[in-house]
């Protein structure tokens, strides 16, 4: 007789299973909630009628509660809960749900954590590959680069808005102002038409510049190296995992080890 596991263990396992129908449904739903939550934060940087603003607050709290339940299911369903708590993804998840636990303290700085919620998309990168049926390795790397850059720019835009809006609202009046500043700063263009005046804003800007100098060339370098590498490959799809490109003399798939069809290789 098969052992019946508690529902939270089954749910925690499904959250990490990107191949099953339930796992895909749950993770697509969570990705959608992350985008909705991020959209709420962007909308709240603009003047809204009171009823709409209150409705968005309620919706945001509901999404936070769902994220807390997800975190608990992942923790209880993991093989080693203590190891899970200190993992990178778990720490990012904690940053995302921190406002729910610390909001009652009325610490304005806690609002900074909400902008880290989009970092959770990194957890679902394998889902993106599965849903979009991305098979070529250079396409996978390109998708990873776009997701990474989008996430970093969004988070920095939120951070600089949060630390500068109250003291410098004429310059950082809404999210678009902050997004413009983040892109100009991270690409080291630096027009100088928008500048932070608070000490914390200057620190965020310094970190933003260093990130732009280090991360963007690194990510683009990965893409260039992959394009150079792919010129020595040819399209031979693996029947098991679907990887589309392999070295010309390859006999086995470099991802899963399955034997490749010899007649397609030259």
N, C-alpha and C positions, 0 to 999 in steps of 0.2 A: 504493500500500500504506500503510495507516494505521500511524502510529508507535506502538509499544508502550511505554507508560510503566512505570517500575518500580512494584512493588506499593505501596511507601510513598507515592508520589505519588498513586496512585489512591485509597488509603485517606485521605490528607490531604484530597483533594478531596471525598470522600464525607462526611467529618466536617463540612464546611461546606455540604453540600447537604441542605436540609431537605425537599426535594420528592421525592427518589427514595426507593424502598423501602429500599435499603441505608443511605442517610443517616439515615432515620428510625429504623431498627433500631439503628444504632450510637449515635445520640444518646439514644434512649430507654434503651438499656442503660447509658450513661454517667450519665444522670440517676438511674437506679435505684441505681447504685453510689455516687453522691454521698449519697443518702438512707441507704443501708445504712451507709456510712462514718460519717455523722453519728449514726446510731442506735447504732453501736458506741461512739462517744465518750460519748454520753449514758449508755449502759449501764455503762460503766467508771467512772462517778462514783458507782456504788452498789457495795456489797460483793457480790462474786460468788465462787462456788467456784473454786478454782484451775484445774481442767480447763477450765471455761467461759471464764475470763479468758485462759488461754493460747490457746485456740481463736480467740477474738476478736482477739488480737494477730496470729496467723498470717493470719487473714482480712483484717485491716487492711493488713498488709504486702503481701498479694497485690493488693489494690485499689490501693495506692500504686504498685506496679509497672505495673499497667494504665494508671494516669494518666500515668506517665512515658512509656510507649510511645505513648500518645495525643499527649502534648506533642511528642515527637520527630516523629511523623507529621505533625502540624500544621505544625511548623517546616520540615521538609524539603519538604512539599507546598505551602508558601506561595510566592507570586511573589517576595517579597523577605524572606528569612529574617532578615536583620538588623533590618528594620523590624518584623517579627513579634515578635522577642524583646522589644522595648521597647514593644509595644502594651499597653493596659490589661488585656485579657483574658489575654495571655501572662503578665503580672506576677502576676495573680491565680492562674493555673495554677502558677506557680513557688512562690508561697506555699503552695499546696496540697500540693506534692510535696517541699517543703523538709525535712520530718522524715526522709525516706528518705536524703537526702544528709548531713544534719547530725546525725542521731540518734547516730551513733557517737561524737560529741564529748561526749555525756552532758551537754548544756547543757539545763537544765530549761526555760529560756525558749523553746526551740525548740518545745515542746509547744503554745505559743500559736498557732502557725501552723496547726495542724490545724483550728481553729475557723473559719478563713477558707475552708475548702474549700467550704462551702455557697454562698459568693459565686459559685462557678462556675455556679450555676443561672441567673444573669443571662445567661450566654452562650446558654442554651437557651430564651430567652423566645420567639423566633420558632417554635421547635418546639411550645411550648405552644399558640400561636395556631393552628398547623397541625393538631395532633392533636385539639384540642377544637373545631375548625371555628368559631373565634370570628371573626365578620365585622363586627359593629357596633363603631364606633370607641370608644364609651363602655365597652363590654365589654372591649375591649383595654386601655384605660387602667385600668379597675378591676382586671383581672388583673395588670397591671404593678405597681399600688400594693400589692396583697396580697402578691405575690412579694417586692417590695422590703422591705416592713415585716417580713414573716416572716424574711427573710434577715438583716436588721439586728438584730432582736431575738435571733435564735439566736446570731449571732456575738458580740454583746455579753454574752449569758448565758454563753457559753463562756469569754470573756475574763475576766469578773469571777470566775467559778468558778476558773479556772486561777491567777489571781494571789492569790486570797484563801483558797483551801481549805487550804493548808498552814499558814498563820498564823492562820486564823480558821475552823477547821473546825466549831466549834459553831454558827456562823451560816450558813456556806456549806458545808453538809455534802454536798449532792448537786446535780444539775442543776436540779431543781425549785426549790430555794431560790434559785439564781442566776437562773432564769427569772422567778420572782416579783419579785425585786429589779429586774431589767432592765425589766419591764413597768411597775412602780410608778414607777421613776425616769424612764423615757422619757416617760411620760404626765404627769410633774411632779406626781403625786399625793403621793408622799413620805410614807408613813406613819411612817417612822423606826424601825420595829421591826428592820430589818436595815441595818447600816452597815459599810462597809469600814474596816479599821484600818491597812492598809499604805499606803505612799506611792503605790505603783503602782496599787493598788486605787482610791485617791482620784482619781488622774489619769484612770483608765478611767471612773469615775463622772462626772467633769466633762465628758469628751468625750461620754458617753452622754446627759447632760442637754442639751448643746448640740445633739446630733443630734436629740433629741426635739423641741426647740424649733424647729429649722430644717426638718428633713426631713418630719415628719408634717404640719404645716400646708401645706407646699409640695405634697406629694402629694395631700392632700385638696382643695387649691385647684384642682389640675389636674382632679380629678374633677368638682367643682362647675362649673367653666368649661365642661367638656365637656357636662354635663347641660343647661346654659343654651343652649349652642350647638346641641345636638340638637333643641331645641324648634322651631327654624326649619328642620328637615329632615324628609324623609319617606322611607319605606322603598322604595328602588328598587335592586334587587340588580344588581351588575355581572356580566355573563355571563362575563367573563374571570377576574377576581381574587376575585369574590364579596363585595366590600364592600357592606354592606346599606343604608347610609343616605347620602343626598346632599342638597345644597341643592335647594330646590324648583325653582329655575330652571336647574339644572345640565344640561348637554348631554353632558358627558364625565365619566368616572370620575376623581375627584381623586387616586386612588392609582395607576392604571395608564394613564389617558388613553383608555380604550376608550369608544366612543360608546354612550350610554345609549338605551334604547328610548323614543322620543318619546311614545308613547301612554300611558305610565305616569306621565308628569310632568304636573303641572297648573300 
